[in-house]
């Protein structure tokens, strides 16, 4: 099983960051995706290609866990965004996931790529929350 685990810090409070994390429709404002649309209890993320996600657990002001159910390059993708109050104010963001590559030849590439991509997402989430917090 492959994984990534990235962290960021925002000057914004936990409630502000959590509001962005749980408002899936806001994700294009802080991730490199062009759109998100609801599909029943799931969300279709992106234009082409698309990925379908389902939020499977929410702990208010603490975490959101989602799984990718179709359209992915991975098997068993499960990701959690955890928020904790930072020492001195603000929010520590931890975004981590486990998954298996569908293609053995890419099993070393995906952890590297997703670590880089999700670190950027966590940083953009932190900055977006700060722009709202002001």
Buried (B, 14 or more C-beta within 10 A) or exposed (E): EBEBEBBBBBBBBBEBBBBBBBEBEBBBBBBEBEEBEEEEEBBBBBEEEBBBBBBEEBEEBEBBBBBBBEEBBBEEBBBBBBBEEBEEEBBBBBBBBBBEBEEEEBBEEBBEEBBEBBBBBBBBBBBBBBEEBE
